[in-house]
Amino acid sequence: MSTRMSSMWPGLPADSGLDLLGHEILAEKAAALGRSGAKVEATLARLREHQGDTDERQALLKSAADAVHAYFIQRELCGLKRHDSVIRDYAIPKAVLVRLGAR
């Protein structure tokens, strides 16, 4: 059984287009995208600052690839299918991008 918004709030017209749940879902998607983007920035910064051994670099590359992969998935959930501009804006290194294959 579906519930119309107008039955929940009698003063609300049935065709108002107000979708409170949809609005809240969009807000959460946007917030999650922001958190995911911040994680990408942080992992890429650590990778760029690294000047040490190769084992630690490999761990940083994996961490960055995981963060970028999660960010791309979150973008796709928000309906953003193309990642070219993000790759350019975040300056995601090729060493990270090659690790984004099938998981």
PAFIMI-46327 format. One record per residue: residue number from 0; residue in one letter; x negated, y, z negated of N, C-alpha, C, O in turn. Coordinates in Angstrom, 3 decimals. Example, Ala and Ser with C-alpha at 12.3 -4.5 7.8 and 13.67 -1.06 7.14 Angstrom:
<atoms>
<atom 0; "a"; <-13.190; -5.690; -7.800>; <-12.300; -4.500; -7.800>; <-13.200; -3.300; -7.800>; <-14.236; -3.319; -8.465>> <atom 1; "s"; <-12.850; -2.250; -7.080>; <-13.670; -1.060; -7.140>; <-12.900; 0.030; -7.870>; <-13.409; 1.138; -8.039>> 
</atoms>
This chain:
<atoms>
<atom 0; "m"; <-0.840; -1.175; 0.000>; <0.000; 0.000; 0.000>; <-0.885; 1.238; 0.000>; <-1.785; 1.367; -0.831>> <atom 1; "s"; <-0.632; 2.130; 0.916>; <-1.429; 3.351; 0.980>; <-0.737; 4.469; 0.216>; <0.484; 4.481; 0.058>> <atom 2; "t"; <-1.542; 5.394; -0.248>; <-1.012; 6.535; -0.981>; <-1.354; 7.795; -0.209>; <-2.519; 8.024; 0.118>> <atom 3; "r"; <-0.393; 8.587; 0.076>; <-0.631; 9.853; 0.759>; <-1.022; 10.902; -0.274>; <-0.586; 10.865; -1.425>> <atom 4; "m"; <-1.854; 11.834; 0.169>; <-2.281; 12.900; -0.721>; <-1.082; 13.698; -1.221>; <-1.073; 14.154; -2.364>> <atom 5; "s"; <-0.065; 13.870; -0.367>; <1.087; 14.676; -0.766>; <1.882; 14.008; -1.884>; <2.564; 14.694; -2.645>> <atom 6; "s"; <1.807; 12.674; -1.998>; <2.513; 12.021; -3.091>; <1.737; 12.150; -4.400>; <2.321; 12.067; -5.480>> <atom 7; "m"; <0.405; 12.356; -4.303>; <-0.395; 12.535; -5.508>; <-0.295; 13.965; -6.023>; <-0.298; 14.195; -7.233>> <atom 8; "w"; <-0.206; 14.931; -5.100>; <-0.069; 16.344; -5.440>; <1.148; 16.878; -4.684>; <1.055; 17.204; -3.500>> <atom 9; "p"; <2.275; 16.964; -5.364>; <3.514; 17.328; -4.686>; <3.467; 18.670; -3.943>; <4.194; 18.828; -2.961>> <atom 10; "g"; <2.657; 19.632; -4.358>; <2.597; 20.928; -3.693>; <1.744; 20.924; -2.436>; <1.723; 21.913; -1.703>> <atom 11; "l"; <1.040; 19.826; -2.173>; <0.140; 19.740; -1.027>; <0.899; 19.274; 0.204>; <1.521; 18.212; 0.171>> <atom 12; "p"; <0.865; 20.039; 1.290>; <1.543; 19.602; 2.507>; <0.953; 18.295; 3.026>; <-0.248; 18.059; 2.894>> <atom 13; "a"; <1.790; 17.449; 3.612>; <1.349; 16.135; 4.076>; <0.300; 16.236; 5.175>; <-0.541; 15.346; 5.296>> <atom 14; "d"; <0.326; 17.277; 5.963>; <-0.600; 17.388; 7.083>; <-1.706; 18.420; 6.837>; <-2.224; 19.005; 7.789>> <atom 15; "s"; <-2.068; 18.648; 5.586>; <-3.059; 19.673; 5.267>; <-4.464; 19.286; 5.714>; <-5.323; 20.153; 5.876>> <atom 16; "g"; <-4.702; 18.008; 5.910>; <-6.028; 17.564; 6.316>; <-7.009; 17.505; 5.155>; <-8.180; 17.182; 5.354>> <atom 17; "l"; <-6.564; 17.805; 3.976>; <-7.439; 17.777; 2.811>; <-7.680; 16.329; 2.416>; <-6.752; 15.595; 2.077>> <atom 18; "d"; <-8.914; 15.944; 2.467>; <-9.294; 14.576; 2.133>; <-10.339; 14.646; 1.028>; <-11.539; 14.717; 1.289>> <atom 19; "l"; <-9.865; 14.624; -0.193>; <-10.771; 14.804; -1.329>; <-11.796; 13.687; -1.432>; <-12.971; 13.954; -1.686>> <atom 20; "l"; <-11.381; 12.455; -1.241>; <-12.313; 11.340; -1.328>; <-13.335; 11.416; -0.194>; <-14.528; 11.202; -0.411>> <atom 21; "g"; <-12.869; 11.717; 1.001>; <-13.776; 11.855; 2.134>; <-14.791; 12.958; 1.907>; <-15.962; 12.815; 2.256>> <atom 22; "h"; <-14.340; 14.063; 1.320>; <-15.237; 15.176; 1.015>; <-16.300; 14.741; 0.002>; <-17.476; 15.075; 0.148>> <atom 23; "e"; <-15.888; 14.007; -1.005>; <-16.832; 13.556; -2.021>; <-17.834; 12.553; -1.439>; <-19.010; 12.572; -1.802>> <atom 24; "i"; <-17.376; 11.685; -0.546>; <-18.277; 10.726; 0.101>; <-19.305; 11.462; 0.945>; <-20.489; 11.129; 0.904>> <atom 25; "l"; <-18.867; 12.462; 1.713>; <-19.806; 13.249; 2.518>; <-20.828; 13.966; 1.644>; <-22.006; 14.036; 1.993>> <atom 26; "a"; <-20.385; 14.493; 0.517>; <-21.299; 15.178; -0.394>; <-22.345; 14.215; -0.942>; <-23.517; 14.573; -1.055>> <atom 27; "e"; <-21.934; 13.002; -1.282>; <-22.878; 12.015; -1.801>; <-23.851; 11.560; -0.717>; <-25.032; 11.349; -0.993>> <atom 28; "k"; <-23.359; 11.407; 0.516>; <-24.255; 11.053; 1.624>; <-25.319; 12.131; 1.811>; <-26.496; 11.825; 1.999>> <atom 29; "a"; <-24.902; 13.380; 1.758>; <-25.840; 14.495; 1.925>; <-26.857; 14.528; 0.786>; <-28.044; 14.756; 1.018>> <atom 30; "a"; <-26.400; 14.305; -0.426>; <-27.305; 14.301; -1.573>; <-28.310; 13.147; -1.466>; <-29.498; 13.325; -1.733>> <atom 31; "a"; <-27.828; 11.979; -1.078>; <-28.712; 10.825; -0.917>; <-29.733; 11.079; 0.191>; <-30.894; 10.689; 0.069>> <atom 32; "l"; <-29.305; 11.728; 1.263>; <-30.219; 12.068; 2.350>; <-31.296; 13.032; 1.848>; <-32.467; 12.889; 2.199>> <atom 33; "g"; <-30.912; 13.996; 1.041>; <-31.882; 14.928; 0.465>; <-32.887; 14.244; -0.438>; <-34.084; 14.526; -0.372>> <atom 34; "r"; <-32.399; 13.338; -1.288>; <-33.307; 12.595; -2.178>; <-34.260; 11.723; -1.367>; <-35.448; 11.631; -1.679>> <atom 35; "s"; <-33.743; 11.096; -0.344>; <-34.561; 10.237; 0.505>; <-35.615; 11.050; 1.249>; <-36.758; 10.614; 1.385>> <atom 36; "g"; <-35.232; 12.228; 1.730>; <-36.190; 13.105; 2.403>; <-37.294; 13.579; 1.466>; <-38.457; 13.672; 1.860>> <atom 37; "a"; <-36.927; 13.874; 0.238>; <-37.927; 14.289; -0.750>; <-38.923; 13.167; -1.026>; <-40.113; 13.416; -1.217>> <atom 38; "k"; <-38.429; 11.939; -1.046>; <-39.314; 10.791; -1.267>; <-40.278; 10.634; -0.093>; <-41.453; 10.324; -0.289>> <atom 39; "v"; <-39.782; 10.848; 1.128>; <-40.650; 10.785; 2.309>; <-41.748; 11.840; 2.184>; <-42.924; 11.541; 2.393>> <atom 40; "e"; <-41.370; 13.063; 1.846>; <-42.360; 14.133; 1.697>; <-43.427; 13.771; 0.671>; <-44.618; 13.976; 0.905>> <atom 41; "a"; <-42.996; 13.234; -0.464>; <-43.929; 12.904; -1.533>; <-44.887; 11.785; -1.123>; <-46.089; 11.876; -1.371>> <atom 42; "t"; <-44.361; 10.734; -0.500>; <-45.235; 9.618; -0.111>; <-46.198; 10.028; 0.998>; <-47.352; 9.598; 1.008>> <atom 43; "l"; <-45.731; 10.855; 1.932>; <-46.624; 11.318; 2.996>; <-47.704; 12.249; 2.448>; <-48.839; 12.230; 2.925>> <atom 44; "a"; <-47.361; 13.057; 1.459>; <-48.359; 13.942; 0.835>; <-49.443; 13.118; 0.144>; <-50.630; 13.418; 0.267>> <atom 45; "r"; <-49.028; 12.071; -0.588>; <-50.022; 11.201; -1.245>; <-50.920; 10.530; -0.211>; <-52.126; 10.396; -0.421>> <atom 46; "l"; <-50.327; 10.108; 0.908>; <-51.103; 9.469; 1.967>; <-52.112; 10.450; 2.569>; <-53.263; 10.084; 2.808>> <atom 47; "r"; <-51.696; 11.673; 2.812>; <-52.593; 12.675; 3.402>; <-53.734; 13.062; 2.459>; <-54.844; 13.354; 2.904>> <atom 48; "e"; <-53.455; 13.062; 1.162>; <-54.462; 13.449; 0.166>; <-55.460; 12.334; -0.133>; <-56.517; 12.583; -0.713>> <atom 49; "h"; <-55.129; 11.114; 0.258>; <-55.969; 9.957; -0.081>; <-57.318; 10.023; 0.632>; <-57.393; 10.280; 1.834>> <atom 50; "q"; <-58.367; 9.788; -0.130>; <-59.722; 9.796; 0.419>; <-60.509; 8.580; -0.067>; <-61.734; 8.649; -0.169>> <atom 51; "g"; <-59.848; 7.490; -0.364>; <-60.546; 6.381; -1.014>; <-60.592; 5.104; -0.210>; <-60.625; 5.107; 1.021>> <atom 52; "d"; <-60.595; 4.004; -0.957>; <-60.780; 2.685; -0.349>; <-59.594; 2.278; 0.533>; <-58.506; 2.850; 0.460>> <atom 53; "t"; <-59.846; 1.297; 1.342>; <-58.827; 0.886; 2.317>; <-57.682; 0.116; 1.681>; <-56.561; 0.164; 2.186>> <atom 54; "d"; <-57.933; -0.598; 0.579>; <-56.844; -1.324; -0.082>; <-55.790; -0.350; -0.613>; <-54.588; -0.577; -0.474>> <atom 55; "e"; <-56.258; 0.721; -1.216>; <-55.323; 1.724; -1.730>; <-54.597; 2.423; -0.579>; <-53.410; 2.732; -0.687>> <atom 56; "r"; <-55.303; 2.668; 0.508>; <-54.680; 3.298; 1.686>; <-53.587; 2.399; 2.255>; <-52.528; 2.884; 2.653>> <atom 57; "q"; <-53.839; 1.100; 2.295>; <-52.838; 0.164; 2.804>; <-51.574; 0.198; 1.936>; <-50.458; 0.124; 2.450>> <atom 58; "a"; <-51.758; 0.310; 0.634>; <-50.611; 0.396; -0.275>; <-49.849; 1.700; -0.039>; <-48.618; 1.714; -0.058>> <atom 59; "l"; <-50.578; 2.793; 0.183>; <-49.933; 4.078; 0.455>; <-49.194; 4.056; 1.798>; <-48.109; 4.626; 1.915>> <atom 60; "l"; <-49.771; 3.406; 2.801>; <-49.103; 3.270; 4.091>; <-47.810; 2.477; 3.950>; <-46.788; 2.839; 4.532>> <atom 61; "k"; <-47.855; 1.397; 3.176>; <-46.648; 0.585; 2.956>; <-45.578; 1.391; 2.232>; <-44.401; 1.335; 2.590>> <atom 62; "s"; <-45.985; 2.133; 1.220>; <-45.049; 2.961; 0.473>; <-44.413; 4.025; 1.369>; <-43.206; 4.260; 1.307>> <atom 63; "a"; <-45.226; 4.654; 2.189>; <-44.713; 5.678; 3.104>; <-43.777; 5.055; 4.137>; <-42.729; 5.623; 4.445>> <atom 64; "a"; <-44.146; 3.900; 4.672>; <-43.297; 3.228; 5.657>; <-41.953; 2.835; 5.034>; <-40.910; 2.965; 5.675>> <atom 65; "d"; <-41.976; 2.360; 3.803>; <-40.723; 2.002; 3.116>; <-39.837; 3.231; 2.936>; <-38.626; 3.168; 3.147>> <atom 66; "a"; <-40.447; 4.349; 2.543>; <-39.682; 5.584; 2.331>; <-39.097; 6.097; 3.644>; <-37.939; 6.513; 3.688>> <atom 67; "v"; <-39.892; 6.069; 4.711>; <-39.413; 6.535; 6.014>; <-38.314; 5.619; 6.533>; <-37.323; 6.090; 7.091>> <atom 68; "h"; <-38.484; 4.316; 6.354>; <-37.459; 3.356; 6.782>; <-36.132; 3.628; 6.071>; <-35.078; 3.665; 6.706>> <atom 69; "a"; <-36.189; 3.815; 4.761>; <-34.975; 4.106; 3.988>; <-34.351; 5.428; 4.441>; <-33.128; 5.543; 4.522>> <atom 70; "y"; <-35.183; 6.415; 4.732>; <-34.694; 7.723; 5.194>; <-33.990; 7.601; 6.540>; <-32.927; 8.186; 6.745>> <atom 71; "f"; <-34.580; 6.845; 7.448>; <-33.957; 6.646; 8.758>; <-32.606; 5.944; 8.617>; <-31.646; 6.295; 9.303>> <atom 72; "i"; <-32.537; 4.969; 7.741>; <-31.259; 4.273; 7.514>; <-30.228; 5.246; 6.955>; <-29.078; 5.251; 7.395>> <atom 73; "q"; <-30.630; 6.069; 5.991>; <-29.703; 7.045; 5.406>; <-29.230; 8.038; 6.455>; <-28.058; 8.413; 6.469>> <atom 74; "r"; <-30.127; 8.467; 7.330>; <-29.743; 9.382; 8.417>; <-28.703; 8.721; 9.328>; <-27.727; 9.354; 9.732>> <atom 75; "e"; <-28.924; 7.452; 9.642>; <-27.991; 6.750; 10.510>; <-26.628; 6.593; 9.840>; <-25.597; 6.652; 10.510>> <atom 76; "l"; <-26.617; 6.394; 8.529>; <-25.343; 6.330; 7.794>; <-24.606; 7.660; 7.843>; <-23.380; 7.704; 7.733>> <atom 77; "c"; <-25.353; 8.738; 8.007>; <-24.756; 10.071; 8.119>; <-24.400; 10.404; 9.566>; <-23.908; 11.496; 9.850>> <atom 78; "g"; <-24.645; 9.469; 10.476>; <-24.297; 9.687; 11.877>; <-25.405; 10.323; 12.698>; <-25.176; 10.711; 13.843>> <atom 79; "l"; <-26.590; 10.434; 12.140>; <-27.728; 11.035; 12.840>; <-28.581; 9.913; 13.430>; <-29.333; 9.252; 12.714>> <atom 80; "k"; <-28.460; 9.710; 14.711>; <-29.079; 8.546; 15.350>; <-30.485; 8.795; 15.878>; <-31.275; 7.855; 15.968>> <atom 81; "r"; <-30.815; 10.015; 16.225>; <-32.127; 10.319; 16.803>; <-33.071; 10.810; 15.712>; <-32.703; 11.636; 14.877>> <atom 82; "h"; <-34.289; 10.289; 15.732>; <-35.253; 10.617; 14.686>; <-36.460; 11.391; 15.210>; <-37.400; 11.650; 14.458>> <atom 83; "d"; <-36.445; 11.762; 16.488>; <-37.603; 12.444; 17.085>; <-37.980; 13.720; 16.338>; <-39.149; 13.943; 16.024>> <atom 84; "s"; <-36.998; 14.543; 16.062>; <-37.290; 15.818; 15.396>; <-37.790; 15.605; 13.969>; <-38.632; 16.363; 13.488>> <atom 85; "v"; <-37.283; 14.592; 13.299>; <-37.719; 14.298; 11.933>; <-39.169; 13.830; 11.939>; <-39.965; 14.232; 11.091>> <atom 86; "i"; <-39.499; 12.989; 12.890>; <-40.883; 12.507; 13.003>; <-41.821; 13.691; 13.220>; <-42.902; 13.751; 12.635>> <atom 87; "r"; <-41.408; 14.612; 14.049>; <-42.218; 15.798; 14.327>; <-42.268; 16.735; 13.118>; <-43.343; 17.200; 12.740>> <atom 88; "d"; <-41.107; 17.014; 12.507>; <-41.055; 17.962; 11.386>; <-41.816; 17.471; 10.158>; <-42.490; 18.252; 9.486>> <atom 89; "y"; <-41.707; 16.179; 9.867>; <-42.421; 15.618; 8.719>; <-43.854; 15.230; 9.081>; <-44.644; 14.876; 8.206>> <atom 90; "a"; <-44.188; 15.297; 10.368>; <-45.516; 14.887; 10.856>; <-45.841; 13.474; 10.383>; <-46.890; 13.223; 9.791>> <atom 91; "i"; <-44.920; 12.568; 10.659>; <-45.092; 11.178; 10.240>; <-46.177; 10.556; 11.119>; <-46.044; 10.528; 12.342>> <atom 92; "p"; <-47.246; 10.058; 10.502>; <-48.351; 9.502; 11.280>; <-47.952; 8.208; 12.007>; <-47.062; 7.479; 11.570>> <atom 93; "k"; <-48.624; 7.952; 13.104>; <-48.370; 6.723; 13.863>; <-48.644; 5.483; 13.020>; <-47.986; 4.456; 13.181>> <atom 94; "a"; <-49.622; 5.587; 12.120>; <-49.949; 4.458; 11.248>; <-48.751; 4.059; 10.384>; <-48.616; 2.894; 10.008>> <atom 95; "v"; <-47.890; 5.015; 10.072>; <-46.669; 4.727; 9.308>; <-45.587; 4.205; 10.249>; <-44.897; 3.237; 9.930>> <atom 96; "l"; <-45.440; 4.838; 11.396>; <-44.381; 4.465; 12.337>; <-44.522; 3.037; 12.838>; <-43.517; 2.361; 13.058>> <atom 97; "v"; <-45.755; 2.563; 13.024>; <-45.925; 1.195; 13.527>; <-45.497; 0.158; 12.505>; <-45.303; -1.008; 12.848>> <atom 98; "r"; <-45.348; 0.565; 11.269>; <-44.927; -0.372; 10.208>; <-43.402; -0.399; 10.015>; <-42.906; -1.011; 9.068>> <atom 99; "l"; <-42.676; 0.251; 10.895>; <-41.213; 0.344; 10.743>; <-40.438; -0.711; 11.533>; <-39.220; -0.598; 11.669>> <atom 100; "g"; <-41.096; -1.700; 12.040>; <-40.427; -2.721; 12.848>; <-39.380; -3.490; 12.062>; <-39.046; -3.134; 10.931>> <atom 101; "a"; <-38.873; -4.536; 12.668>; <-37.840; -5.371; 12.031>; <-38.322; -5.877; 10.687>; <-39.486; -6.241; 10.518>> <atom 102; "r"; <-37.404; -5.893; 9.737>; <-37.753; -6.338; 8.376>; <-36.916; -7.530; 7.996>; <-37.055; -8.056; 6.891>> 
</atoms>
